[in-house]
Structures are given as structure tokens and as C-alpha cells.
Amino acid sequence: MGLDDESLRILNQCGLYHDLSDGFLPISDMRFTNKKRKRLMSMRPSEIDGQMGYPFANLFHQVKFDTHLRNCLRDGVDTFFGWEVARVEDTGESAVLVAKNTDTDEVKEFRGQFVVGCDGGASITRRTMKAGRIDLGYSEDFFVMDALVADESYFDSIPDGGEQTCDPERPLLIFKGVDGHMRFDRKRANNEPLEAFETYAKELIGKYFDADQFEIIRIAPYTYYASTSDSWRKGRLLIVGDAAHQTPPWAGQGLNSGLRDVINLRFKLDFVLKGKASGALLDTYQEERLVPAQDTIRGAMISGKMFTLKNPLLVALRNSFFFLARTFEAIPRYFLSRVLIQRPPYPRGSGLTGMHPLAGHLSIQPEVETPSGESGLMDDVIGSGFVLLSKNPVDSDLTDKLAAAVGARSLVINQGVIDRHGKLTAWLDAHDANCVLLRPDKYVYSAGKSAEALCEEFLDQWSKYAPVRPDAKRSTGSVLFG
């Protein structure tokens, strides 16, 4: 149901945001309440400026979202809906994916350079890699219920946002989505069977709303885990999303984390497939994403544990925190954006990051202008590849080498790109930097005082990923997504 500002930025980089933008609704209110629905703390995501150019947290309707993505796949991608992946294999020379048609039992074999397993928590790709599981210490059984409200006026009367009911026995999450969609997550009691929950599902809704207005469209048991795989790549096999990590839903970061995986891996696969980098570049994917993904999961665990507490002492401490949060408005903002929703930078000096304090951080995205006066968010103006942004002109020999190595553009701030409101310059000043090198995923490679030194540092590090065959031509149809 939720996409954050970084995810909307990713969708924009992929050319998907504008067609979907009408379907995103900023989340205005997130409430913690007690068993009697007395408000304990409120968090207002819409008041947070994450400096990404988009609202901090947003609701969307997954059915419409999925439909649009599938329509976008019609050009340039072969799709096989109604097929089930039966086996994947790394032969050393190629990657193999075997799938069976669920209607006809026809079996097809596909070959490419890589298989990217987007195949969920029970991932066949991960099992084939023989990857282990890193348990982060959280497991809770819940029932998930989705319902639709057909009456628009009644749906509009329901308070926006979400409510986490801190009931020690049966905690409940209620979230109002878009297009009449409502979500309920109810703690499962003592291995309670699905049939038992189904018998009182309407009664549960009736405690909060007019149950006659709700059509239940799905009830399913879920066990919320907190874990990551200990290996995200083995040879020609890679995993992303739930195949690589599983998070409880309390911070709404499951899909968002998967999108961060994808944007990190996308440009690296592109360089490898074009013959401009060796396969060693793909090893930086796990180096960069593993620890941040674990921290994001831990943020969700904090929220889940807070509203499922039973120990009287811990409950008293939590309620004291809620009291402070009601008194000081800055506390819930900080708690939401820095504790519950954690989006830590990539570790400095690992993968494709330098050592400057900005290295590994996602860049801000202010509004900027072209020299001709056209304005827009920074990503739209500076383009999709590597970009060197500098306050001062840079030695052309070095920028030519940077362009030859990775196709980087070099832009002088307030000449090649106009900093309309001074936010880009202020960001650099705050980190004692005159220049910054942005990667295609808009994470910072590194920054510094000297653009020339920054170029030399990057070119030296990039040399580790020099292609084995520099004359290799770009392959087509080389990546299989299962």
C-alpha cells in the first residue's frame, strides 16, 4: 500500500512516475492508540521533507500499479504470464531458467547471461544458490484482511492514514488506502485457524466501522519474519526483493526495499551487459545493499514490537515516550523518519563508494534549471548516468577520461545546471565540499574539495571493474527475471 519518496524518485528515473502520479496519495496521519482507541501518539508523514522532491510517504493501489507495470513491459521485454519457474541453473557459460505453463504443462527452457530471482520469500533462485538465512530475531503470526468500501461518501468519512492499536492481547493495524481499499492486520492468537478468524471478521470490522459498507476480498494468514539472505549473488544468479530480505510490514518498507535493490543492480547489469565492466561489478550489489536492508528491517521491528508489548514495565516506558511525543512535536517526526523508516547510506569505502562523509548517501533532489531556463527536478535535468557536479570548471582531460570510462557528464553548478534556490550549493557547503560525483542510481560515489582529485579517485577504483573483453558488444535478451 505504501511507497516513499525515494521509491517515487526511482519510478521517475525509470520513466514510470508521471503516468502513475495521479494514483499516489500522501499519508497525512499515522496514529498509535490504546485498546480503547485513545490516541497515544500521532505521526504526520506529509509534514516531513525528505528532500527527494516528492511527499515522504504515499499510498497507492497495487492492482492499478501492477497493471501499469505490465503494460509497460510490452515494448522490448518478452513476458510469459501463466508460467511457473521450475528450475534455474548456472552452467558457467550461461544462465538457464526452466518454466512450465500452468494450463498446458508445456515446458520451456530459456538461456541468458543472468537470472535475477524476483521470486519472493520461497525463492527458487535463492535455494539454487544454497544461500543461508540471517535471522534478525522477529517472528509474529498475523491475519491480513483486505476489504473494499463501495460507497465513496462513506469511505471519505473514514479518517485518513493508519491506526496501530496497542492491545497487548490482540494488536490490530488498520490502514485506509485509496480507491476504497482498507487493510486490517490482526495478531493471530494461539495458532488460531483461518476458519475461526473468518467467522468473526465482519464483527471485528463492526467494532470500528459500519460493517455493512465493507466487502471482504481477502483473508490470509501471514508469518512476519525479519531476515536477509547471506548471499545475494552467486555467479550468474542474483536475487532481489523478498527473495533477498523479508521485513515485517510495520514501516511499509517491503516494496520500497525491493525497488532500492533494483535501482542499485540496474546500472551495474547495464555496464556488464554492454561489455563496459566485468562481472565483478555485480559483487558490489550485496556489499552495498545488505547492511542498509538489515537496518531498514530493524526499523520496522521497532514499530512492531512497540504495539505488541505485553510486559507492564515496557508498556509503561512506551507510554511515557508517547506522552513526550504528544508534548514535543519534533519527537514523532524524528521517530518516524529516523527510527521507524530507516534508509541508511551504503557503507563508505565498500562497493562503489568513496570515503567522503557524503559517500554512499542518496543525493538530495532540488529544483534546478537548464541554462536555457527550463526548470525541473534535478534528476530530469542532469540525466540518468554518472554526473560530476562542481562549483568550478574541471580539467577537461580528466572529465574526458571520466566520460570515456562510464559516460559521465560534467556540469558546473550555475553554468551547466542552475541551482534555482541554492539548495544544491547549501548541501555541498554543509558537507565542506565543492564537488560531488553522482552514480546513475543518484547515490553519491564521493565528494570533496577538488574535482580533479575526485575524478582520479573514481577512475582508480573503477579500474578494478575493467571489462575482461573491452571490445565486447552489448548483448540482447540476456537477463531472465523469474
Summary of the structure (lengths in Angstrom):
residues: 482
radius of gyration: 24.0
end to end distance: 22.9
largest distance: 73.0
contacts: 1540
relative contact order: 0.13
helix: 37%
strand: 27%
